[in-house]
Amino acid sequence: MKNNKPVIIWLLSGCVLLFIMVMVGGITRLTNSGLSMTDWHLVTDTFPPLSEEKWVDAFEEYKKFPEYQKINIHNDFTLSDYKFIYFWEWFHRFIGRIIGVVFIIPFLYFLIKKKLDSHTIKKCLILLAMGAFQGFLGWFMVKSGLIDNPDVSHFRLALHLTFAFITFAYTLWVALDLIYPEKNEVYKSLKTIARIALVALIIQIIYGGFVAGLNAGLVHNHWPLMSDGQFIHDSVFIEQSTLFKNLVEGKSGVQFVHRTFAYVVVALIAFLYYKARQIKLNTTQNRGLKVLLSFVFLQFILGVFTLLFHVPMWLGLTHQLMAFLLLTAMTFVLHRLSK
C-alpha cells in the first residue's frame, strides 16, 4: 500500500468528487434547475455569464424552451429567479469538468512516472470511458426536457443517476484493490449472497431515479400501507395501459415497486449478515458487515420519513446521501468477501 499511496489518494479523491456531484445533482433536481442551461459547450460554459448583458441573453434563450413557456411564464419568473436555477445546473456541470481534470492530469503523471501496473492502467482507462459516457448521459437527459415536455425523461434521469453510482462503486473498487493487495479466504456462499444484494441495491437505485423523475414521492404519503388502507393501491393497476407500463411509468406503480423492493434489499443484507455470523471472518470483514447492516436499516427509515413528510428537500437529499453510503458499504463488503 505504501508505494501506491499517491494513486490511492487520487482514486479516493475521485470518489469524493463523484459523491459531491451526485449531491449537487440532487439539489439541481429538487430545485427544478436542470433545464436552465439550454445548450452544452465544453469550454464556453465553464463559467457563468460575467455581465448583466450576457445574463439577459441567456435568460432570453431560456424563454424559447418549454419549461419557461409552459410553466414559469405563469409564475412571475424573473431574471433573479433564473440566476438561481442557472447556478445549480452550472455548478453541477462545473464539478463534472473538475472531475475530468482531476482524473486525466494525475493519470498522465502516474503513467509517465510508471506508478501504475498494467492491470491498474486498464481499469483507469475503463474509468475514463465511464466518465466520458456519464457526461454524454447528462446531456442526453437534459435534452429530453427541451423539446415538448418541460420535464426530463425519468428513464434518462435514472440512467444518469445509476451510472454515476456505478462509476463511483467501480472507482472505489479499483482503490480497494490497491489498499488491500493481500488475498483473503473467499467464502463462495457469502460472495454469492453479496452479489445478489448488490444487484438488488442497484435495482432499488434505478427505481429511486424513477421516483425522482416522476415526482412519485408526492403521492400515497402513507406507510406501511399506500393509502385508503391498501397495501397495493388501485391506481397501481389503472394509470397506464398495461401492468408493465404501470410499474415503470405510472407514479403509483413506480412508488409501489420502490417502497416494496426496499424490504427485499433489507432482507438480503440482513441474511448476508446472519450467514456471515456463522463463519469466522477477519476484523475488517466483520466491521464492514456491521456498517452495511446499520446503513441499510437507516436508509429504510429515511425512506419512510421522506415519504411521510412529502419529500422535503433536506430529507430527499439525506435519503440520496444515505443511498451513496449504503452502496459504499456494499462495495466494500463485496470486495472484502471476493479477494
N, C-alpha and C positions, 0 to 999 in steps of 0.2 A: 504493500500500500504506500510506503514512504516514497518510492520512486514515482508513483503515479499520482501523488497528492495534487499537483497543479491541474492535472487533467480531471481528477475527481471534483475539485473545487469548480472548475469550468463547467462540467456537466450539471452539478447541483445548482450552480447559478442559473443555468438554463431552466432547470425545474422551477426555481423561484420565480423567474420572469414569466414562465408559462402560467404559473399559479396566479400571478398578478394580472396577466392578460385576461384570463378567464373571469376573474372577479370584476375587472373593468367591463368586460363583455356583458356580465350580468347587470351591472348598473346601466350600461347602454341600452339593454333590452327593457329593463324596468322603467326607465325614464323615456322610453319611446324615441330614442335618439338615433337609432340605427340607419334611418333613411335620410339623415340630414345632409350627408355628403353624397351628391348625385353622380359623381364620377370617381375614377380611380387613376392616379398618376403616381408612379414610383418616386419621383423626385419632387415635383412641384407641390405636392400635397404634404410635404414633410412638416411644414409649419402652417399654422392657421393664417387667415388674411391679416396683413400687418397694417392696414389703413382702413379708415371708415368707408372709403370708396370701394375697396375690394370686398368689405363685408356686405355692402349694399348689392354689389354684383353677385356675390354668392347667394344672397337671400333671394334675389330676383330669379336666379337659376332654379333654386329650390321651389319657387312658386309654380314652375312649369310641370311639377310632378304630382301624382295622385294624392300623396299624404297631405299636402297643403290644400289642393283643390277640393278634396272631399271631406277633410276633417278640420284642419287648422284654420282655414279661411273663415270658419264659423265661430272660432274661439278667440277673436281679437288677438291673433297671434302676431307679435311684434318682432322687430329686429333683435331686441334684447332676449326674447324667448328663443329665437333661432340661434343666437350665440351660445345659449346654454346647451341645447341639444347637439349643436355642432361640436362643442368642446369634447363631449364624451365619445362621440364617434371618432373624432380626430385623435384623441388620446389613445383609444383602442388601437387604431392603425399605427400610431407612433410607437407604441410598445412593440407591435409586430416588427417594425423596422429595427428597433433596438435589439430585439431577439436575433434578427438576421445578422446584424453587425457583431453581436456578442458571440454568435456561433462561428461565423465564417473566419473572422480575423484570427482568433486563437487557434482555430482548426488548422489554418495555413501555417501558423507559427509552429505548432506542435508537429505538423507534418514535416516542415523543413528541418526542425531540430531532432527529428526521428524519435519523438516521445511516444508515438503510437505504434502498437504492433499491428500486424495485418488484419487480425480479427476486429480490433477496435476501429481501424480505418473503414472497414466495410460497414460496420454498424453506424459510424458517423456519416457516411455517405447516404445511408438509409434515412438517418435523421434529417440530413439536408434536403432530401427529396420530400420527406414528410412535411417539413416546414414550408417548402415552396407550394406543395399541394394544399396546405392549410390556408395559405394566402389566397389561392385561387378559390377555395371553398367559401371564404369570407365574401369575396366579390360576387360569386355565384349566388350566395344567399341574398345579399343586398339587392342585386339586380331583379330578383323575383318580386320585390315590392315597388319597383319603379315603372311598372308597365300599366296595369289597370287597377289591380287591387292594392290599396295602400298599406300592405302588410306583407312581411316576408313569408315564404312558404315554410310551414312548420317542419316539413321533411328536410328542407335545406338547412334550417336552423339546427335541427337535431343532428344532422350530418356534420355541420361545422363544429358544434359543441362536442360531440362524441369523439371526433377525430382529434380535437385539442386534448381531451382527456387521454386518448390512446398515445398521442405523441409524448405527453408528459410521462406516462407509465413506461414507455419504451426508453426515454431518456434516463429515467430513474433506474431502469433495469441495467442499462449499459454502465451507469455509475456503480451500481451494486456489484457488477462483475469485477470491477477494479478494486472495490472496497474489500470484497471477500473472495480473494483468489483461491483460498483453500476449498477443499471438497468436503461436503457433509455426507453423512449416510442418508441415502434417499429412500423414503418410505412411499412406495408407489401408490398405496391406497390413499394416503393423505394428499399426495400430489394430485391425484385424480379428482378428489373432492374439492381441493383448492382451485383447480382449473375450472370445474363446473361452477363454483361460486363466483369466479371472476367473470365468466361468460354471463351469468345471471345478473351480476352487478352492471355490466356494460349494457345489457338489455334494459335494465332499470334506468340507466343514464339516458339511453335513447328515448325512452318514454318520458323522462323528465324534460327532454328537449321538446317533445310533442306537447306536453302540458304547457310549457312556457310559450311555445309558438302559437297555440290556440287559446291562450289565457284560460285554460281549462281548470285552473285552480280557483277560479272565481265562481264556480257552480258547485252545488252539493257540498256546502261547507259544514258538514256534519261528520262525526266519527263515533263509533265504528261503522254505523250504517250510513248510506249515502244521503238519503232524505226520505221523508214520508214513511219512515220505519222499514225501508227496503235495503237489503244488502246489495242487490243489483237493481238500480233504478230503472223504471220502464223506458226512460229516454235512451238508455244504452242500446236499445233494440230498434228505435224508430227514427233516429236523427238522420241516418243515411240510407241508401237504397239496399245495402246488404250488411250482414253482420260483420264481415271483414272490414268494410268501409267504416262502420260504426266504431270499430276497435282501433282504427288508425287515423280517422279523420273527424269523428264526432267528439265533441267536448266531453260528453258524459262517458262515452266508451273509452276514450284515452285516459280520463281520470280514473275510471274503474280499474283498468289494467295497471296503472301506476300505483295506485293505493293498495291493490290486492297483491301484486307481484312483490311488493315490499316484504310481505310475510314470507315469501319464498326465499328472498335474499337473506333475511334474518335467520330463517330455519337452516339454510345451508351453512352459514357461517357458524351458527351455534352447534350444528352437527360436526363440522370440522373441528371445533374446539373440543367437543366431547370425545371424539375419536382420538385426538392428539393427547388427551389426558391419559389415555391407556398405554401410551408409548413414552419411553424415556427420551425426551428431546433435550437439546442443549439450551442454555440460558437465553441466547438470542432468539431462538425459535419460540420458546415459551413466552417471552416478553412480547414478541410480535403478535402472537395469537391472542394474548390478553388485550393488547391495544386494539386489535381488529374487532374483537367481540365488544369491547366498550364503545368503539366508534359506531358499529352498526346499530346498537341499541339507541345511542344518542341521535343518530341520523333518523331513525324511525320516529323518535319522539319529536324531533324538529319538524319532520314532515307532517305529523298530526297537527301540531300547533300552527304551522304555516297555513294549513288548510282551514282550521277553525277560525283563524283571525283574518281570513280573506287575503292572504299573501301581502302583508305589509313589506315594504322594500327591505327593511333590516332583517326580517325573518327569511324572506326569499333569498337574500344574499348569504345569510348564515347557513341555510339549507344547502345552497350550492357549494359554499366553502367546505361544509362537512362531507359532501359527496367527494370532493377532491381529496380530503384527508382519508376518507374511507378507501378510496382507490389506492392511495399511497400505502396504507397499511396492507391492503390486499396484495399489491405488487410485491411488497417486502416479504410477506409471509410466503407467497408462492415461490419467490426467488430462493428463500432460505430452505424451502422444502424440496427444491428442484436441483440444487447444485451440490 
